Amino acid sequence: MIVVYEVAVGADDIDLYIVEPEEVISDTDIPIEEEEGTNEVIRDDGDGSEEETPSNEEEEVTDSVEEDAPASEEVAEENENTDTEEEVVAEEQETDSGEGVPWNEEEIVVEEESPDSVEEEPEEVTPTTEEAEPKTEEKETNTEEETPSSDVPEDNTDTNIDPLPSSPFPINESPVAVANGSPINGEAPLKVSFNAIDSSDDKAIVSYIWDFKDGQTASTVDTEHTFVEAGNYEVTLLVKDEEGISALDVIIIKVTGPENTAPVAKASADKTSGTVPLEVAFTGSGLTDDTGVTGYSWDFKDGNGSDQSDASHTFETAGTYAVELTVTDAEGLTNTETVSITVESKNTAPVAKASADRTSGTVPLEVAFTGSGLTDDTGVTGYSWDFKDGNGFEQSDASHTFETAGIYEVELTVTDAEGLTSTETVSITVESKENTAPVAKASADKTSGTVPLEVAFTGSGLTDDSGITGYSWDFKDGNGSDQSDASHTFETAGTYAVELTVTDAEGLTNTETVSVIVEEQESSPEEDNTDTNINSAS
């Protein structure tokens, strides 16, 4: 005998669905007919009598069916393998193979009741609370719904409930978690967009939990996250449906660090030249690197060095030193920079050497001076000549003309690379030439004529070694002039020995005469025909 109960999916208490069986009158001889929706079972003995199976024998009947019916055991095993709460349809009833379940040594066939086989409509009996409680104790499986674990699902199949002959009730299936991300690899900082839109469930997913494995989480379907450090991150997505069943998916995000570049050494010094002993402060700490500088190495090229970023060193020997700084980063990449240091011996002042091709002469006196013959330990950088007549020159060799007589203490000053100077003097004596008297040159545009006679005199044509400083004309009629060139009118007839006297810068004079004959107007024939052009005896 198989007893079938219809229980709603998700019901908290199945006792409400277990009812007392009622007697069903059947026209058939052997089959036991069960009315849909009731627990009453009718058995026909073949002699026309009907026997009703009491409801209090239900546990015994069920146990008998479980022990004697192989088909029922197959159904129970199938329920355990599927881990569901639905009732299973008996396979032997679906196949209608005719194989019966032995009970009381008679072959019993359980089939779905048709409307024609029922003579009397059975009344549906609703179990009371007192009746439902003992029946619940007879069941081996607690039918209260429990939230299944996401790790090991629990078998909640009630093995005491016989399978239904109809289609199984729908069961809740685990959700499917699908984690998507883009991009899944790249250089830090890497921004990744995640989504779980491809996740699914037969009912509904109610929660999403992202774990980015860097201490950060998110709880939305779509999210964005930035990975700031290099590494492989096994990001997990945990989804749960409305009945608490969960599913997990993993997506691996590969984050790489930026490609390392070699550091750039920066070496500098507070001074790059000087005399021994020369102390120099070197600086190498001004550089930066993507992975960080881990080592500094100074090589001062005199057998000494330092492993500090900033170092101080004293050079004891003159020379030129190409000091090297080598820096190393965290990944072993190196870079070197050089700073040149020039160390010189202690400086002494230069010694000026001035000379001239002549040291005396008369004006104008041209002299060639030489000052380039000297040497210095650091080198001469400047020359300065002072000729003491208001003129000078800034070349090592110079030429100068003295225009005035006198004694000149010409100086040459030289300067070396460190500013030390030296001066030397050469004396030049310039004399005047011996003076000669000037030579007066007097002339007239006319030397004779009648009164009144105007004559233009010229005296500017002469030269003198020291220069003419004065002119003096004497026209011999009581008049004169101090101009080099003069004009005069003679009013009285006569012979005039006009004189020009010139004076030079040193007072020397010279005189020259030009004769001018002035005659009266011509007279009538009766008058004297004396030739007025004949000069009178002087």
C-alpha positions as semicolon CSV with decimal commas, in nm:
position;residue;x (nm);y (nm);z (nm)
1;M;0,000;0,000;0,000
2;I;0,131;0,344;-0,090
3;V;0,000;0,651;0,085
4;V;0,047;0,979;-0,095
5;Y;0,038;1,322;0,063
6;E;0,046;1,651;-0,122
7;V;0,257;1,909;0,061
8;A;0,311;2,269;-0,054
9;V;0,673;2,370;-0,126
10;G;0,823;2,569;0,161
11;A;0,555;2,458;0,414
12;D;0,668;2,495;0,774
13;D;0,453;2,208;0,909
14;I;0,355;1,908;0,694
15;D;0,125;1,769;0,966
16;L;-0,146;1,996;0,840
17;Y;-0,139;1,805;0,512
18;I;-0,168;1,451;0,665
19;V;-0,538;1,346;0,692
20;E;-0,721;1,035;0,810
21;P;-0,807;0,793;0,529
22;E;-1,176;0,735;0,450
23;E;-1,353;0,434;0,310
24;V;-1,411;0,438;-0,062
25;I;-1,668;0,205;-0,221
26;S;-1,533;0,059;-0,542
27;D;-1,694;-0,159;-0,809
28;T;-1,363;-0,327;-0,882
29;D;-1,277;-0,658;-0,727
30;I;-0,905;-0,638;-0,648
31;P;-0,752;-0,291;-0,686
32;I;-0,731;-0,059;-0,395
33;E;-0,850;0,280;-0,495
34;E;-0,738;0,596;-0,332
35;E;-0,940;0,909;-0,363
36;E;-0,738;1,214;-0,455
37;G;-0,710;1,455;-0,171
38;T;-0,785;1,200;0,110
39;N;-0,593;0,945;0,312
40;E;-0,869;0,675;0,306
41;V;-0,770;0,349;0,142
42;I;-1,031;0,078;0,041
43;R;-0,932;-0,289;-0,004
44;D;-1,152;-0,552;-0,170
45;D;-1,109;-0,916;-0,047
46;G;-1,287;-1,061;-0,343
47;D;-1,601;-1,178;-0,160
48;G;-1,771;-0,845;-0,186
49;S;-1,681;-0,730;0,162
50;E;-1,493;-0,412;0,219
51;E;-1,233;-0,355;0,484
52;E;-1,125;-0,012;0,598
53;T;-0,763;0,043;0,693
54;P;-0,754;0,233;1,021
55;S;-0,560;0,554;1,029
56;N;-0,375;0,448;1,346
57;E;-0,212;0,169;1,148
58;E;-0,059;0,414;0,904
59;E;0,297;0,385;1,043
60;E;0,280;0,004;1,022
61;V;0,157;0,018;0,665
62;T;0,430;0,266;0,571
63;D;0,703;0,056;0,728
64;S;0,571;-0,251;0,554
65;V;0,577;-0,074;0,221
66;E;0,933;0,049;0,280
67;E;1,051;-0,302;0,372
68;D;0,869;-0,505;0,107
69;A;0,855;-0,271;-0,189
70;P;1,186;-0,243;-0,379
71;A;1,043;0,036;-0,584
72;S;1,000;0,254;-0,275
73;E;1,362;0,199;-0,175
74;E;1,472;0,317;-0,517
75;V;1,271;0,634;-0,473
76;A;1,423;0,701;-0,132
77;E;1,777;0,662;-0,267
78;E;1,699;0,897;-0,552
79;N;1,571;1,158;-0,309
80;E;1,890;1,142;-0,106
81;N;2,112;1,192;-0,414
82;T;1,928;1,505;-0,534
83;D;1,928;1,671;-0,188
84;T;1,588;1,828;-0,246
85;E;1,269;1,872;-0,046
86;E;1,025;1,771;-0,323
87;E;0,821;1,449;-0,323
88;V;0,918;1,190;-0,583
89;V;0,678;1,009;-0,810
90;A;0,691;0,632;-0,783
91;E;0,852;0,488;-1,093
92;E;0,653;0,165;-1,095
93;Q;0,323;0,355;-1,115
94;E;0,446;0,567;-1,408
95;T;0,567;0,270;-1,610
96;D;0,250;0,073;-1,529
97;S;0,456;-0,243;-1,535
98;G;0,202;-0,442;-1,339
99;E;0,455;-0,521;-1,068
100;G;0,277;-0,508;-0,734
101;V;0,374;-0,447;-0,380
102;P;0,317;-0,757;-0,163
103;W;0,107;-0,695;0,146
104;N;-0,093;-0,956;0,333
105;E;0,003;-1,206;0,064
106;E;-0,216;-1,028;-0,188
107;E;-0,122;-0,828;-0,496
108;I;-0,224;-0,470;-0,452
109;V;-0,230;-0,218;-0,736
110;V;-0,248;0,146;-0,650
111;E;-0,373;0,371;-0,923
112;E;-0,521;0,709;-0,954
113;E;-0,888;0,710;-0,883
114;S;-1,116;0,794;-1,169
115;P;-1,451;0,964;-1,116
116;D;-1,640;0,650;-1,236
117;S;-1,492;0,425;-0,969
118;V;-1,624;0,622;-0,674
119;E;-1,969;0,527;-0,557
120;E;-1,981;0,757;-0,265
121;E;-1,811;1,094;-0,227
122;P;-1,575;1,076;0,073
123;E;-1,566;1,358;0,313
124;E;-1,238;1,533;0,358
125;V;-1,116;1,499;0,711
126;T;-0,899;1,778;0,847
127;P;-0,666;1,655;1,117
128;T;-0,680;1,816;1,456
129;T;-0,380;1,946;1,641
130;E;-0,383;1,641;1,871
131;E;-0,393;1,407;1,572
132;A;-0,121;1,592;1,384
133;E;0,128;1,587;1,671
134;P;0,159;1,210;1,709
135;K;0,178;1,171;1,337
136;T;0,460;1,416;1,329
137;E;0,649;1,205;1,582
138;E;0,615;0,906;1,352
139;K;0,808;1,081;1,078
140;E;1,188;1,034;1,065
141;T;1,262;1,371;0,903
142;N;1,194;1,710;1,055
143;T;1,013;1,903;0,786
144;E;1,097;2,246;0,919
145;E;1,277;2,441;0,649
146;E;1,644;2,516;0,721
147;T;1,884;2,739;0,536
148;P;2,131;2,511;0,355
149;S;2,501;2,564;0,406
150;S;2,701;2,688;0,112
151;D;2,973;2,436;0,195
152;V;2,796;2,098;0,253
153;P;2,426;2,085;0,150
154;E;2,204;1,903;0,399
155;D;1,972;1,623;0,292
156;N;1,627;1,751;0,387
157;T;1,428;1,483;0,206
158;D;1,149;1,342;0,418
159;T;1,188;0,969;0,361
160;N;0,857;0,898;0,532
161;I;0,660;1,082;0,270
162;D;0,578;0,864;-0,023
163;P;0,646;0,994;-0,367
164;L;0,371;1,158;-0,563
165;P;0,250;0,996;-0,877
166;S;0,242;1,332;-1,053
167;S;0,521;1,583;-1,151
168;P;0,768;1,682;-0,870
169;F;0,737;2,011;-0,690
170;P;0,993;2,282;-0,793
171;I;1,300;2,307;-0,569
172;N;1,542;2,596;-0,501
173;E;1,869;2,565;-0,690
174;S;2,201;2,721;-0,593
175;P;2,280;3,055;-0,760
176;V;2,558;3,082;-1,019
177;A;2,823;3,347;-0,944
178;V;3,002;3,498;-1,244
179;A;3,265;3,765;-1,173
180;N;3,371;3,987;-1,463
181;G;3,648;4,247;-1,462
182;S;3,823;4,471;-1,711
183;P;4,112;4,514;-1,747
184;I;4,246;4,207;-1,569
185;N;4,612;4,308;-1,591
186;G;4,814;4,626;-1,617
187;E;5,056;4,860;-1,443
188;A;4,990;5,007;-1,100
189;P;4,787;5,207;-1,021
190;L;4,537;4,986;-1,209
191;K;4,168;5,081;-1,216
192;V;3,941;4,781;-1,280
193;S;3,567;4,779;-1,350
194;F;3,391;4,476;-1,199
195;N;3,039;4,348;-1,264
196;A;2,831;4,044;-1,170
197;I;2,556;4,088;-1,429
198;D;2,611;3,739;-1,565
199;S;2,535;3,582;-1,225
200;S;2,199;3,402;-1,212
201;D;1,955;3,217;-0,985
202;D;1,625;3,034;-1,031
203;K;1,469;3,278;-0,788
204;A;1,662;3,595;-0,717
205;I;2,008;3,700;-0,599
206;V;1,975;3,929;-0,299
207;S;2,338;4,010;-0,211
208;Y;2,673;4,058;-0,382
209;I;2,999;4,074;-0,187
210;W;3,327;4,160;-0,360
211;D;3,659;4,101;-0,182
212;F;3,950;4,266;-0,364
213;K;4,213;4,101;-0,140
214;D;4,381;4,429;-0,058
215;G;4,168;4,508;0,245
216;Q;3,886;4,663;0,040
217;T;3,538;4,523;-0,034
218;A;3,221;4,623;-0,219
219;S;2,857;4,512;-0,210
220;T;2,706;4,620;-0,541
221;V;2,649;4,441;-0,870
222;D;2,880;4,681;-1,053
223;T;3,181;4,844;-0,890
224;E;3,520;4,994;-0,965
225;H;3,841;4,944;-0,770
226;T;4,197;5,075;-0,808
227;F;4,490;4,853;-0,718
228;V;4,779;5,074;-0,613
229;E;5,043;4,808;-0,549
230;A;5,185;4,542;-0,776
231;G;5,076;4,182;-0,718
232;N;4,831;3,906;-0,817
233;Y;4,488;3,958;-0,658
234;E;4,239;3,666;-0,642
235;V;3,926;3,880;-0,627
236;T;3,621;3,685;-0,504
237;L;3,252;3,741;-0,571
238;L;3,007;3,584;-0,321
239;V;2,638;3,588;-0,418
240;K;2,337;3,474;-0,210
241;D;1,979;3,406;-0,314
242;E;1,668;3,482;-0,116
243;E;1,682;3,147;0,065
244;G;2,043;3,203;0,177
245;I;2,212;2,969;-0,068
246;S;2,543;3,117;-0,182
247;A;2,791;3,071;-0,464
248;L;3,148;3,192;-0,514
249;D;3,352;3,295;-0,818
250;V;3,713;3,409;-0,843
251;I;3,878;3,642;-1,094
252;I;4,255;3,701;-1,090
253;I;4,384;4,056;-1,143
254;K;4,754;4,089;-1,224
255;V;4,903;4,428;-1,133
256;T;5,261;4,503;-1,235
257;G;5,487;4,780;-1,109
258;P;5,620;5,053;-1,339
259;E;5,933;4,966;-1,537
260;N;6,239;5,076;-1,347
261;T;6,465;5,342;-1,497
262;A;6,823;5,410;-1,398
263;P;6,880;5,696;-1,154
264;V;7,039;6,020;-1,275
265;A;7,340;6,125;-1,066
266;K;7,371;6,495;-0,985
267;A;7,715;6,596;-0,857
268;S;7,807;6,951;-0,762
269;A;8,084;7,127;-0,567
270;D;8,099;7,453;-0,373
271;K;8,423;7,539;-0,557
272;T;8,590;7,395;-0,865
273;S;8,936;7,556;-0,845
274;G;9,186;7,696;-0,595
275;T;9,534;7,653;-0,450
276;V;9,658;7,372;-0,230
277;P;9,538;7,274;0,021
278;L;9,194;7,302;-0,142
279;E;8,891;7,186;0,061
280;V;8,581;7,116;-0,149
281;A;8,227;7,030;-0,031
282;F;8,054;6,791;-0,271
283;T;7,675;6,743;-0,297
284;G;7,504;6,440;-0,454
285;S;7,176;6,422;-0,262
286;G;6,968;6,631;-0,499
287;L;6,862;6,343;-0,727
288;T;6,543;6,131;-0,727
289;D;6,467;5,781;-0,858
290;D;6,151;5,579;-0,920
291;T;6,261;5,296;-0,690
292;G;6,482;5,498;-0,456
293;V;6,859;5,546;-0,439
294;T;7,032;5,295;-0,213
295;G;7,401;5,374;-0,265
296;Y;7,639;5,666;-0,326
297;S;8,008;5,633;-0,420
298;W;8,247;5,930;-0,457
299;D;8,587;5,882;-0,623
300;F;8,807;6,189;-0,570
301;K;9,076;6,053;-0,807
302;D;9,355;6,102;-0,555
303;G;9,315;5,759;-0,395
304;N;9,033;5,866;-0,165
305;G;8,654;5,828;-0,179
306;S;8,330;5,840;0,020
307;D;7,999;5,647;0,032
308;Q;7,794;5,940;0,162
309;S;7,550;6,135;-0,052
310;D;7,722;6,461;0,048
311;A;8,097;6,457;0,115
312;S;8,384;6,694;0,189
313;H;8,742;6,640;0,069
314;T;9,072;6,832;0,080
315;F;9,309;6,812;-0,216
316;E;9,674;6,836;-0,106
317;T;9,840;6,822;-0,447
318;A;9,808;7,054;-0,744
319;G;9,635;6,903;-1,047
320;T;9,304;6,856;-1,226
321;Y;9,071;6,596;-1,072
322;A;8,768;6,450;-1,258
323;V;8,576;6,357;-0,942
324;E;8,307;6,090;-1,003
325;L;7,979;6,026;-0,822
326;T;7,814;5,687;-0,887
327;V;7,459;5,626;-0,756
328;T;7,276;5,292;-0,735
329;D;6,897;5,239;-0,707
330;A;6,700;4,963;-0,531
331;E;6,712;4,737;-0,836
332;G;7,086;4,775;-0,892
333;L;7,081;5,023;-1,179
334;T;7,364;5,279;-1,167
335;N;7,455;5,616;-1,311
336;T;7,772;5,830;-1,289
337;E;7,836;6,204;-1,313
338;T;8,169;6,387;-1,309
339;V;8,268;6,726;-1,167
340;S;8,613;6,870;-1,251
341;I;8,827;7,022;-0,974
342;T;9,143;7,223;-1,060
343;V;9,396;7,253;-0,777
344;E;9,690;7,494;-0,819
345;S;10,006;7,569;-0,628
346;K;10,011;7,873;-0,401
347;N;10,014;8,193;-0,611
348;T;10,284;8,461;-0,611
349;A;10,248;8,808;-0,755
350;P;10,368;8,854;-1,114
351;V;10,678;9,063;-1,191
352;A;10,616;9,335;-1,448
353;K;10,886;9,387;-1,711
354;A;10,857;9,716;-1,908
355;S;11,097;9,825;-2,184
356;A;11,112;10,091;-2,463
357;D;11,293;10,107;-2,796
358;R;11,413;10,460;-2,704
359;T;11,405;10,656;-2,384
360;S;11,486;11,010;-2,507
361;G;11,452;11,241;-2,807
362;T;11,307;11,566;-2,928
363;V;10,947;11,634;-2,985
364;P;10,757;11,477;-3,147
365;L;10,900;11,156;-2,996
366;E;10,746;10,815;-3,089
367;V;10,834;10,529;-2,852
368;A;10,754;10,152;-2,881
369;F;10,694;9,987;-2,540
370;T;10,712;9,611;-2,460
371;G;10,560;9,437;-2,157
372;S;10,495;9,080;-2,277
373;G;10,820;8,924;-2,162
374;L;10,709;8,833;-1,810
375;T;10,573;8,501;-1,671
376;D;10,350;8,415;-1,371
377;D;10,254;8,094;-1,187
378;T;9,883;8,147;-1,252
379;G;9,917;8,353;-1,571
380;V;9,891;8,726;-1,640
381;T;9,540;8,833;-1,729
382;G;9,581;9,212;-1,761
383;Y;9,823;9,482;-1,880
384;S;9,788;9,857;-1,823
385;W;10,026;10,129;-1,963
386;D;10,018;10,485;-1,826
387;F;10,222;10,730;-2,043
388;K;10,177;11,016;-1,794
389;D;10,060;11,264;-2,059
390;G;9,694;11,177;-2,014
391;N;9,708;10,877;-2,240
392;G;9,722;10,502;-2,172
393;F;9,696;10,155;-2,328
394;E;9,578;9,802;-2,217
395;Q;9,784;9,573;-2,441
396;S;10,103;9,397;-2,343
397;D;10,297;9,587;-2,616
398;A;10,215;9,949;-2,705
399;S;10,338;10,244;-2,916
400;H;10,303;10,612;-2,816
401;T;10,415;10,957;-2,948
402;F;10,504;11,232;-2,704
403;E;10,417;11,577;-2,844
404;T;10,552;11,791;-2,564
405;A;10,901;11,814;-2,421
406;G;10,938;11,674;-2,071
407;I;11,034;11,371;-1,865
408;Y;10,771;11,096;-1,850
409;E;10,778;10,809;-1,593
410;V;10,579;10,561;-1,798
411;E;10,425;10,278;-1,584
412;L;10,329;9,920;-1,678
413;T;10,093;9,736;-1,434
414;V;10,027;9,362;-1,478
415;T;9,755;9,147;-1,306
416;D;9,745;8,766;-1,268
417;A;9,452;8,522;-1,257
418;E;9,403;8,564;-0,882
419;G;9,414;8,944;-0,895
420;L;9,769;8,996;-0,777
421;T;9,943;9,295;-0,947
422;S;10,291;9,430;-1,014
423;T;10,413;9,762;-1,161
424;E;10,733;9,863;-1,336
425;T;10,841;10,209;-1,462
426;V;11,040;10,318;-1,767
427;S;11,153;10,685;-1,797
428;I;11,117;10,876;-2,126
429;T;11,287;11,219;-2,177
430;V;11,143;11,439;-2,452
431;E;11,337;11,754;-2,552
432;S;11,247;12,054;-2,762
433;K;11,419;12,119;-3,097
434;E;11,673;12,422;-3,118
435;N;11,466;12,723;-3,217
436;T;11,535;12,934;-3,525
437;A;11,398;13,278;-3,598
438;P;11,101;13,292;-3,823
439;V;11,134;13,429;-4,177
440;A;10,889;13,704;-4,254
441;K;10,732;13,707;-4,596
442;A;10,566;14,037;-4,694
443;S;10,396;14,115;-5,026
444;A;10,156;14,373;-5,175
445;D;9,899;14,356;-5,447
446;K;10,045;14,678;-5,594
447;T;10,364;14,865;-5,525
448;S;10,294;15,200;-5,701
449;G;10,018;15,432;-5,796
450;T;9,879;15,776;-5,751
451;V;9,722;15,912;-5,448
452;P;9,510;15,799;-5,294
453;L;9,666;15,451;-5,329
454;E;9,505;15,152;-5,152
455;V;9,735;14,850;-5,111
456;A;9,656;14,499;-4,975
457;F;9,946;14,348;-4,783
458;T;9,998;13,971;-4,709
459;G;10,221;13,825;-4,437
460;S;10,057;13,488;-4,354
461;G;10,256;13,273;-4,592
462;L;10,548;13,200;-4,358
463;T;10,625;12,898;-4,130
464;D;10,823;12,856;-3,807
465;D;10,948;12,559;-3,604
466;S;10,782;12,680;-3,290
467;G;10,501;12,875;-3,451
468;I;10,436;13,249;-3,523
469;T;10,274;13,426;-3,236
470;G;10,275;13,788;-3,359
471;Y;10,255;14,009;-3,673
472;S;10,335;14,384;-3,693
473;W;10,296;14,606;-4,006
474;D;10,450;14,953;-4,025
475;F;10,323;15,152;-4,326
476;K;10,567;15,433;-4,263
477;D;10,304;15,705;-4,277
478;G;10,232;15,682;-3,908
479;N;9,996;15,390;-3,942
480;G;10,033;15,014;-3,877
481;S;9,851;14,678;-3,821
482;D;9,895;14,358;-3,610
483;Q;9,716;14,131;-3,853
484;S;9,899;13,883;-4,067
485;D;9,720;14,029;-4,367
486;A;9,637;14,403;-4,381
487;S;9,505;14,671;-4,616
488;H;9,614;15,035;-4,615
489;T;9,551;15,354;-4,824
490;F;9,828;15,596;-4,880
491;E;9,705;15,961;-4,897
492;T;10,035;16,139;-4,965
493;A;10,275;16,093;-5,249
494;G;10,600;15,947;-5,159
495;T;10,799;15,628;-5,139
496;Y;10,709;15,405;-4,842
497;A;10,931;15,112;-4,723
498;V;10,652;14,920;-4,550
499;E;10,787;14,669;-4,289
500;L;10,640;14,340;-4,161
501;T;10,783;14,204;-3,834
502;V;10,692;13,849;-3,718
503;T;10,754;13,689;-3,376
504;D;10,764;13,309;-3,291
505;A;10,670;13,123;-2,975
506;E;11,010;13,165;-2,824
507;G;11,023;13,543;-2,901
508;L;11,247;13,532;-3,202
509;T;11,158;13,795;-3,469
510;N;11,218;13,867;-3,833
511;T;11,139;14,170;-4,054
512;E;11,083;14,207;-4,426
513;T;11,017;14,528;-4,629
514;V;10,806;14,595;-4,933
515;S;10,838;14,934;-5,110
516;V;10,530;15,126;-5,220
517;I;10,559;15,442;-5,440
518;V;10,273;15,687;-5,423
519;E;10,266;15,967;-5,681
520;E;10,068;16,286;-5,723
521;Q;9,802;16,321;-5,986
522;E;9,939;16,401;-6,341
523;S;9,968;16,780;-6,417
524;S;9,890;16,981;-6,741
525;P;10,160;17,020;-7,019
526;E;10,274;17,339;-6,865
527;E;10,344;17,153;-6,549
528;D;10,654;16,957;-6,459
529;N;10,686;16,628;-6,645
530;T;10,889;16,463;-6,375
531;D;10,843;16,086;-6,376
532;T;10,670;16,012;-6,053
533;N;10,749;15,647;-6,091
534;I;11,113;15,707;-6,019
535;N;11,179;15,627;-5,659
536;S;11,344;15,899;-5,462
537;A;11,686;15,835;-5,328
538;S;11,672;15,676;-4,993
